[in-house]
Amino acid sequence: MGWIEGGDPAPGFEYGNSPAALLDADLAGRPVVMSTAAGVRGLQRFRQARQLYAASLVCARATAEAIRRAGADEVCFVITGEWVDRDGDEDVACADFIEALLRGEPVVPADFARRVRESDFGRRFVAGTWPNLPLADLELAAQVDRFDFAMPVVREGERMVIR
């Protein structure tokens, strides 16, 4: 196991913070610790919520279905990608998609994928000037419903765990 800072691989650990780099990695049966600049911090802030999900466009429909099955009367979306130098619009696109699904509104998934690609942060991947932001990661992040599972977050002591 290695610790990753700034997206760089930790010494002795061959992977950084790139989902595309992990596509062919054999991690079956191995624990993986996720740490992001914003997402994990956002989950920590809401650790006392009755139901908590880590969500992204790649598992949005499954997340909406999990929320619906849980019988939630109210849903709060936490936009974690908003920083001093970023507006979090890729997170807003995901939240808008999940909200539309929960409301039963017609959706065009490609519209939300486009919003992610054209987001402030998405444009940084396209620019190619950030070594830890490969274009392949953006293409993965913009694949609507690539996965058919939600990611509920549960508390185990002081840890927050996603399985």
Secondary structure, DSSP 8 states (H G I E B T S, - for coil): ----BTTB--TT----S-HHHHTT---TT-------SSHHHHHHHTTTSSS-EE--GGGHHHHHHHHHHHT-S--------EETTEE-HHHHHHHHHHHHHHHT----HHHHHHHHHTSHHHHHHHHT--TT--HHHHHHHT-TT-S---EEEEEETTEEEE-
